[in-house]
């Protein structure tokens, strides 16, 4: 076993112990932390997509490209 596998196993085991412990002692706080994590990740993903869409030129370029591809396929299919 490599050191990476051992370290990963230890971290997973500690996380499982902490999760079970929190489920037993304070399930309300666990639920609150999970909801906070889910909302935080959703906000980060939303902002990332928003900025990447602006950076990549938005939806107008994508529509123009799709239209050009359809026209090219149509021309290529007729002899």
C-alpha positions, 0 to 999 in steps of 0.5 A, a space after each residue: 500500500 502506498 502512503 497516498 492510500 493510507 492517508 486517504 483511508 485515514 481521512 475517510 475513516 475520520 470523516 465517517 466517524 465524525 459524520 456518525 457522531 454528529 448524526 447521533 449528538 446533533 442531527 439538526 446542526 448536521 442538517 444545517 451544515 449540509 444545507 449551507 454546503 449545498 447552497 454555497 456550492 450552488 451559488 459558486 456553480 451559478 456564478 462560474 457559469 454566469 462569468 464563463 458564459 460572458 467570457 465565451 461570448 454568450 448565447 448569440 454566438 452559439 445560436 449563429 454557429 448552430 445555424 451555420 452548421 445546419 446550413 452546411 449539413 443541408 448543403 452537403 446532403 443535396 447533390 
